[in-house]
């Protein structure tokens, strides 16, 4: 097992994409032990042959359709009339717009790449430093997968065989807390940093922006309401989100062209293929870990340290946070969940609580160097080098880590809403 991990880490450090590092490591181990190579394609196909996993490409498509339909513009302007008039208003707008867009895309990268480019441009024109504008965009994109719908929570639900509907609801309060913590930090530092104050917004502009955002704001209501009341499953909800985005962009706003839709489908296909390849290869790697009884050994080791659920969850979360510095979040999730399942069951940690904590932990990893995908995305859309963005983003980790700690210490922050809502709906 040790040399398998060594091969994997070595080729990963050489710069090979994570999906291929996992695949190569598995191939080498299987070949060295005389096992039939046909296991690899069988397990890869089995890893992605899942009805709930169909929600992933549909939510990606929905996010891309909303970007192409100009819905991000409407949401940004709506957030601007709500909180744009205070000192540091556009920084607050950045966070609030990300929170609102979260209820439609479920993807942190879609948030950073689509809405982020608009936010950074507006902040730079208003007098914010380019590095700060990019950093607050990277920090706010963490909120995306917390507020339903959420692509990482769909994948966790499939891996852990947990209720995706409960996971969606479990992320609402932490998502709001994350947004609130960032806005508190902005308010506390706005005067010291000399952040600009926006011009007075006229009532007519407020009315127009609100009217333009009403229909897009119905998206999370439709998704969560439909799941909560049993009208459709999370997978079906993802298809409904695509249909609603097509109706808004095609019939109401008339922003779609054949060429534009083809570009959206191409981008969706590329992103989906990347995610599915990681899921497929990581599934084979996770199967190999299970075959080698790594989950049982890990459970025995961790339970030997402590049987206190809170302390154990703190230890696991600290380890995941450290791993997130060097690995892509989706791959971490696919590897960690099968290994941790016996441990969670042994000490009685709620899988919904653990899933939301895990997703938030991994999303913070999007803004931590050296492998923070969110940092690379905002660096690309802002044309700002990574070094100044990293200097600005590090202080923003503090409020988010505080929220993570509160989620761990107080499980009801995650579990209370799904328990109440699902109980009331039954």
Secondary structure as the mmCIF struct_conf table of DSSP 4:
data_model
#
loop_
_struct_conf.conf_type_id
_struct_conf.id
_struct_conf.beg_label_comp_id
_struct_conf.beg_label_asym_id
_struct_conf.beg_label_seq_id
_struct_conf.end_label_comp_id
_struct_conf.end_label_asym_id
_struct_conf.end_label_seq_id
HELX_RH_AL_P HELX_RH_AL_P1 UNK A 2 UNK A 13
TURN_TY1_P TURN_TY1_P1 UNK A 14 UNK A 15
HELX_RH_AL_P HELX_RH_AL_P2 UNK A 18 UNK A 32
TURN_TY1_P TURN_TY1_P2 UNK A 33 UNK A 34
TURN_TY1_P TURN_TY1_P3 UNK A 37 UNK A 37
HELX_RH_AL_P HELX_RH_AL_P3 UNK A 38 UNK A 48
TURN_TY1_P TURN_TY1_P4 UNK A 51 UNK A 53
HELX_RH_AL_P HELX_RH_AL_P4 UNK A 54 UNK A 68
TURN_TY1_P TURN_TY1_P5 UNK A 69 UNK A 70
HELX_RH_AL_P HELX_RH_AL_P5 UNK A 71 UNK A 83
TURN_TY1_P TURN_TY1_P6 UNK A 84 UNK A 85
BEND BEND1 UNK A 86 UNK A 86
STRN STRN1 UNK A 87 UNK A 87
TURN_TY1_P TURN_TY1_P7 UNK A 88 UNK A 88
HELX_RH_AL_P HELX_RH_AL_P6 UNK A 89 UNK A 105
HELX_RH_AL_P HELX_RH_AL_P7 UNK A 108 UNK A 110
HELX_RH_PI_P HELX_RH_PI_P1 UNK A 111 UNK A 115
HELX_RH_AL_P HELX_RH_AL_P8 UNK A 116 UNK A 126
TURN_TY1_P TURN_TY1_P8 UNK A 127 UNK A 127
HELX_RH_AL_P HELX_RH_AL_P9 UNK A 130 UNK A 140
HELX_RH_3T_P HELX_RH_3T_P1 UNK A 141 UNK A 143
TURN_TY1_P TURN_TY1_P9 UNK A 144 UNK A 146
BEND BEND2 UNK A 147 UNK A 149
HELX_RH_AL_P HELX_RH_AL_P10 UNK A 151 UNK A 160
TURN_TY1_P TURN_TY1_P10 UNK A 161 UNK A 161
HELX_RH_AL_P HELX_RH_AL_P11 UNK A 164 UNK A 189
TURN_TY1_P TURN_TY1_P11 UNK A 190 UNK A 194
STRN STRN2 UNK A 197 UNK A 197
HELX_LH_PP_P HELX_LH_PP_P1 UNK A 198 UNK A 202
HELX_RH_AL_P HELX_RH_AL_P12 UNK A 203 UNK A 228
TURN_TY1_P TURN_TY1_P12 UNK A 229 UNK A 230
BEND BEND3 UNK A 231 UNK A 232
HELX_RH_AL_P HELX_RH_AL_P13 UNK A 234 UNK A 246
HELX_RH_PI_P HELX_RH_PI_P2 UNK A 247 UNK A 252
BEND BEND4 UNK A 253 UNK A 253
HELX_RH_AL_P HELX_RH_AL_P14 UNK A 258 UNK A 291
TURN_TY1_P TURN_TY1_P13 UNK A 292 UNK A 293
HELX_RH_AL_P HELX_RH_AL_P15 UNK A 294 UNK A 305
HELX_RH_AL_P HELX_RH_AL_P16 UNK A 309 UNK A 323
TURN_TY1_P TURN_TY1_P14 UNK A 324 UNK A 326
BEND BEND5 UNK A 327 UNK A 327
HELX_RH_AL_P HELX_RH_AL_P17 UNK A 329 UNK A 347
TURN_TY1_P TURN_TY1_P15 UNK A 348 UNK A 348
HELX_RH_AL_P HELX_RH_AL_P18 UNK A 351 UNK A 364
HELX_RH_3T_P HELX_RH_3T_P2 UNK A 365 UNK A 367
BEND BEND6 UNK A 368 UNK A 371
HELX_RH_AL_P HELX_RH_AL_P19 UNK A 373 UNK A 382
TURN_TY1_P TURN_TY1_P16 UNK A 383 UNK A 383
HELX_RH_AL_P HELX_RH_AL_P20 UNK A 386 UNK A 394
TURN_TY1_P TURN_TY1_P17 UNK A 395 UNK A 395
HELX_RH_AL_P HELX_RH_AL_P21 UNK A 396 UNK A 409
TURN_TY1_P TURN_TY1_P18 UNK A 411 UNK A 411
HELX_RH_AL_P HELX_RH_AL_P22 UNK A 412 UNK A 425
#
